Amino acid sequence: MIPILLVGIIFAALLAIIMYILQLLFIWAFIFAGIFILIQYLIGPAILRATTRLRYLKAGENPWLESTVKDLAQKSGISTPKLAIAPDPTPNAFVFGRTSGDATLAVHEGLLQNLNEDEVRGVVGHELGHIKHKDYLVMTALSAVPLLVYLIARGTMEAAWVTGRASRRKDEGGGLAAVLIAIAVVSYVVYIISLLLVMRLSRLREHYADAYSAYVTESPRQLESALTKITYGLSLSPAPPHGARTLYIGDPALAKMEMQHIISRKEEYDLDRDGVLNERELELAMEKEAKSRWLTINRWFQTHPATFQRILMLREIQNEMTTGKYSEKRVYAHI
């Protein structure tokens, strides 16, 4: 909740400054911002469907997946989302929609091919957590803020350049150009701050969805194993990350970075010394990385928490479940 408030306050402050400098009514800034966010909200799902080439499942086409999603949705107290398949060989999944009632849960072909049923069930629990928390609506609205601020920064900088050239040709003062440059500089600073806050919120939302999956499936182990395979599979993808990767359960860019770090310590994790990290060795590597607290400034700009951090939290939930003290009230206690 704090990141949402901070983004809103900072954005409102920027608009107030710009409107004051330009001597415009403040209400017009909010009207413009509201229209911008509304357009993204309305056309976002259509763009996502087109760019991912989704195909909606017909009733009875995949009985196990349909039954699993329906059962977990009923347990979650939400409407069963529409199911779709993306013709993508990477193991990934995401949800989107305008309301929780018309949400779509999309899975990549690579997810169904490379994960077993228990692991897919853990992923489904995670995605239903996003629907339960209405994350796709929150992130769609908030992600528009840094984009809008960036457009303001670029636009005012371009306007300052044009105004400055015109002023020099006419031997006039560059007062307006200076004002526009000031607005652009402030906007760029606000852009970085708002982007960091939105990324922070995005990572928190993933942790909440992970914790919800552990609760609704009653097996943190399912998602833990799935995340290991997803990270490895995404790290092998040659394709550039999708523009809407905030919505995915795994980010290919982060997966590549994580796997490069593990491979750099391959000798330590290759327990049977055969030169290859098998599934179990990779899982143990992820577990060890979870305890290392390896962090870099680059992670501040990541949409997802590191896989080893997610695994660490799921392990904590699993350990609490074994004590018999875990309850619905403690679903998010480990975040």
C-alpha positions as a printed Julia matrix, in Angstrom:
335×3 Matrix{Float64}:
   0.0     0.0     0.0
   2.87    2.39    0.8
   4.4     2.21   -2.73
   0.98    2.99   -4.24
   0.57    6.05   -2.02
   4.1     7.26   -2.73
   3.65    6.92   -6.5
   0.39    8.84   -6.3
   1.82   11.62   -4.13
   4.97   12.06   -6.22
   3.0    12.06   -9.48
   0.49   14.59   -8.11
   3.34   16.81   -6.9
   4.99   16.74  -10.33
   1.74   17.66  -12.06
   1.19   20.48   -9.57
   4.66   21.9   -10.26
   4.22   21.7   -14.03
   0.78   23.3   -13.94
   2.05   26.09  -11.66
   5.04   26.86  -13.88
   2.94   26.84  -17.04
   0.12   28.72  -15.26
  -2.49   26.13  -16.22
  -5.42   24.81  -14.22
  -4.37   21.8   -12.14
  -7.55   19.89  -12.96
  -6.52   19.58  -16.62
  -3.43   17.62  -15.63
  -5.51   15.04  -13.79
  -8.01   14.84  -16.64
  -5.18   14.17  -19.09
  -3.57   11.6   -16.78
  -6.92    9.91  -16.2
  -7.61    9.64  -19.92
  -4.13    8.2   -20.51
  -4.6     5.52  -17.83
  -8.16    4.77  -19.03
  -6.95    4.19  -22.6
  -4.27    1.8   -21.37
  -6.87    0.0   -19.24
  -9.28   -0.37  -22.17
  -6.89   -1.41  -24.94
  -4.31   -3.27  -22.83
  -6.05   -6.7   -22.88
  -6.6    -6.56  -26.66
  -2.95   -5.69  -27.29
  -1.79   -8.49  -24.98
  -4.01  -11.06  -26.69
  -2.71  -10.04  -30.1
   0.99   -9.88  -29.22
   0.98  -13.24  -27.42
  -1.2   -14.92  -30.09
  -3.49  -16.45  -27.48
  -5.87  -19.27  -28.32
  -8.75  -19.78  -25.9
  -9.43  -23.35  -24.8
 -12.7   -24.96  -25.76
 -14.66  -26.8   -23.08
 -13.24  -30.3   -22.6
 -10.05  -29.63  -24.56
  -7.81  -30.01  -21.5
  -9.97  -31.62  -18.78
  -7.22  -31.79  -16.13
  -6.23  -28.12  -16.46
  -9.86  -26.98  -16.58
 -10.7   -29.03  -13.49
  -7.64  -27.81  -11.59
  -8.34  -24.14  -12.32
 -12.03  -24.55  -11.46
 -11.33  -26.31   -8.15
  -8.72  -23.8    -7.0
 -10.87  -20.84   -8.13
 -13.81  -22.16   -6.11
 -11.56  -22.61   -3.1
 -10.35  -19.03   -3.6
 -13.87  -17.67   -3.79
 -13.38  -16.09   -7.22
 -14.93  -16.6   -10.65
 -13.24  -19.25  -12.77
 -11.09  -17.38  -15.29
 -11.13  -18.1   -19.0
  -8.27  -20.35  -20.08
  -5.95  -19.67  -22.99
  -2.8   -21.17  -24.48
   0.08  -19.12  -25.86
   2.1   -20.86  -28.62
   5.38  -20.2   -26.85
   7.95  -22.91  -25.97
   9.13  -21.11  -22.82
   7.62  -22.13  -19.44
   5.54  -19.14  -18.36
   2.02  -18.02  -17.43
   0.11  -14.81  -16.75
  -3.35  -13.38  -16.06
  -4.99  -10.26  -17.44
  -8.4    -8.65  -17.82
 -10.45   -5.58  -17.04
 -12.34   -7.09  -14.09
 -11.96  -10.2   -11.95
 -15.1   -11.56  -13.61
 -13.65  -11.53  -17.13
 -10.04  -12.43  -16.27
  -8.03  -14.73  -18.51
  -5.42  -17.18  -17.25
  -2.96  -17.89  -20.04
  -0.3   -20.59  -19.97
   2.52  -21.12  -22.44
   2.77  -24.43  -24.26
   6.25  -24.71  -22.79
   4.83  -24.66  -19.26
   2.54  -27.63  -19.91
   5.31  -29.53  -21.7
   8.13  -29.01  -19.21
   6.38  -29.05  -15.83
   4.54  -31.93  -14.2
   0.94  -31.64  -12.99
   1.85  -30.75   -9.39
   4.12  -27.96  -10.61
   1.5   -26.6   -13.02
  -0.96  -26.66  -10.1
   1.43  -24.5    -8.09
   1.63  -22.04  -10.99
  -2.17  -21.95  -11.3
  -2.4   -21.16   -7.57
   0.04  -18.3    -8.06
  -1.92  -16.83  -10.98
  -5.22  -17.13   -9.12
  -3.53  -15.22   -6.31
  -3.0   -12.34   -8.75
  -6.71  -12.44   -9.63
  -7.66  -12.62   -5.95
  -5.52   -9.57   -5.21
  -6.55   -7.76   -8.44
  -2.87   -7.27   -9.22
  -3.28   -6.95  -12.97
  -5.61   -3.96  -12.48
  -3.32   -2.27   -9.95
  -0.19   -2.8   -12.03
  -1.89   -1.69  -15.26
  -2.85    1.62  -13.65
   0.42    2.21  -11.81
   2.71    1.18  -14.65
   1.15    3.98  -16.7
   2.55    6.58  -14.29
   6.28    6.16  -15.06
   5.44    5.94  -18.77
   3.43    9.16  -18.63
   6.17   10.95  -16.66
   8.76    9.74  -19.17
   6.67   11.1   -22.05
   6.41   14.44  -20.23
  10.18   14.51  -19.73
  10.93   13.66  -23.37
   8.28   16.04  -24.66
   9.45   19.03  -22.6
  13.09   18.34  -23.45
  12.27   18.31  -27.18
  10.18   21.46  -26.76
  13.05   23.15  -24.91
  15.44   22.3   -27.73
  13.1    23.71  -30.39
  12.31   26.81  -28.3
  16.0    27.4   -27.6
  16.9    27.31  -31.29
  14.05   29.69  -32.15
  15.12   32.09  -29.39
  18.73   32.15  -30.6
  17.63   32.92  -34.16
  15.56   35.85  -32.94
  18.15   36.99  -30.36
  15.53   36.62  -27.66
  16.03   35.43  -24.1
  15.87   31.73  -23.48
  13.52   32.03  -20.5
  10.9    29.6   -21.76
  13.55   27.12  -22.87
  15.12   27.26  -19.4
  11.74   26.61  -17.79
  11.09   23.64  -20.08
  14.54   22.19  -19.32
  13.85   22.51  -15.61
  10.55   20.67  -16.03
  12.27   17.96  -18.08
  15.01   17.45  -15.46
  12.5    17.23  -12.63
  10.37   14.85  -14.71
  13.32   12.56  -15.38
  14.05   12.4   -11.64
  10.4    11.65  -10.88
  10.42    9.03  -13.64
  13.29    7.14  -11.98
  11.71    7.36   -8.52
   8.26    6.3    -9.7
   9.74    3.44  -11.74
  11.64    2.16   -8.69
   8.46    2.3    -6.6
   6.39    0.49   -9.24
   9.08   -2.2    -9.59
   9.15   -2.58   -5.82
   5.38   -3.02   -5.76
   5.59   -5.53   -8.62
   8.08   -7.65   -6.67
   5.9    -7.53   -3.57
   2.88   -8.63   -5.61
   4.82  -11.67   -6.8
   5.67  -12.61   -3.21
   2.0   -12.27   -2.22
   0.93  -14.48   -5.15
   3.6   -17.06   -4.2
   2.34  -17.13   -0.62
  -1.24  -17.47   -1.83
  -0.28  -20.41   -4.03
   1.27  -22.15   -1.02
  -1.95  -21.59    0.91
  -4.52  -22.53   -1.75
  -2.64  -25.63   -2.97
  -1.53  -26.55    0.57
   1.86  -27.41   -0.93
   4.6   -24.74   -1.21
   6.78  -27.48   -2.66
   4.75  -27.51   -5.9
   5.48  -23.87   -6.71
   9.07  -24.11   -5.46
   9.85  -26.88   -7.92
   7.97  -25.03  -10.68
   9.95  -21.82  -10.15
  13.23  -23.71  -10.46
  12.21  -25.18  -13.82
  10.7   -21.9   -15.02
  13.88  -19.96  -14.25
  16.06  -22.5   -16.01
  13.73  -22.72  -19.02
  13.44  -18.94  -19.4
  17.21  -18.53  -19.19
  17.56  -20.61  -22.35
  15.15  -18.49  -24.4
  16.85  -16.51  -27.22
  13.8   -14.28  -27.66
  13.76  -10.8   -26.04
  11.47  -10.39  -23.0
   7.86   -9.46  -23.75
   6.87   -5.87  -23.07
   4.26   -7.0   -20.51
   6.67   -9.2   -18.56
   5.45   -7.61  -15.31
   2.37   -9.83  -15.65
   4.31  -13.09  -16.07
   5.2   -15.51  -13.3
   8.82  -15.39  -14.46
  10.94  -12.71  -16.15
  13.33  -14.06  -18.84
  15.8   -11.2   -18.33
  16.09  -11.91  -14.61
  16.25  -15.67  -15.23
  19.24  -15.23  -17.55
  21.05  -13.12  -14.97
  20.36  -15.63  -12.2
  21.49  -18.62  -14.21
  24.67  -16.83  -15.26
  25.47  -16.35  -11.58
  24.85  -20.02  -10.81
  26.85  -21.21  -13.8
  29.76  -19.04  -12.65
  29.79  -21.23   -9.51
  29.11  -24.43  -11.39
  31.96  -26.4    -9.79
  30.45  -25.8    -6.37
  26.98  -26.96   -7.39
  27.96  -29.87   -9.69
  27.86  -32.52   -6.97
  28.4   -35.57   -9.19
  31.17  -33.81  -11.16
  29.72  -34.77  -14.54
  29.96  -31.22  -15.89
  26.18  -30.76  -16.04
  23.77  -29.39  -13.45
  20.83  -31.8   -13.3
  17.42  -30.86  -11.95
  18.23  -31.79   -8.36
  21.59  -29.98   -8.39
  19.95  -26.89   -9.85
  17.32  -27.0    -7.14
  19.98  -27.28   -4.44
  21.84  -24.37   -6.06
  18.67  -22.26   -5.91
  18.22  -23.24   -2.26
  21.79  -22.23   -1.43
  21.46  -18.97   -3.33
  18.34  -18.26   -1.25
  20.47  -18.22    1.88
  23.28  -16.15    0.35
  21.26  -12.91    0.1
  23.06  -12.04   -3.14
  21.77   -8.6    -4.1
  22.79   -5.89   -6.56
  21.5    -2.41   -7.39
  20.3    -3.85  -10.7
  17.6    -5.74   -8.77
  15.95   -2.44   -7.85
  14.74   -2.23  -11.44
  13.54   -5.85  -11.63
   9.83   -6.65  -11.96
  10.23   -9.94  -10.07
  12.04  -10.98   -6.9
  14.99  -13.3    -7.37
  13.99  -16.95   -7.64
  16.13  -17.88   -4.65
  14.3   -15.27   -2.54
  10.96  -16.73   -3.6
  12.17  -20.23   -2.77
  13.37  -19.09    0.65
   9.92  -17.74    1.51
   8.2   -20.91    0.28
  10.57  -23.0     2.41
   9.67  -20.91    5.45
   5.96  -21.48    4.79
   6.58  -25.22    4.3
   8.42  -25.42    7.62
   5.57  -23.64    9.4
   3.04  -25.98    7.82
   4.85  -28.97    9.28
   4.5   -27.5    12.79
   0.71  -27.38   12.48
   0.64  -23.68   13.39
   0.02  -22.45    9.85
  -3.45  -20.95    9.33
  -5.36  -18.7     6.94
  -4.44  -15.7     9.1
  -0.75  -16.37    8.46
  -0.88  -16.69    4.66
   1.26  -13.58    4.15
   3.21  -13.64    7.41
   6.52  -14.51    5.72
   6.54  -11.67    3.17
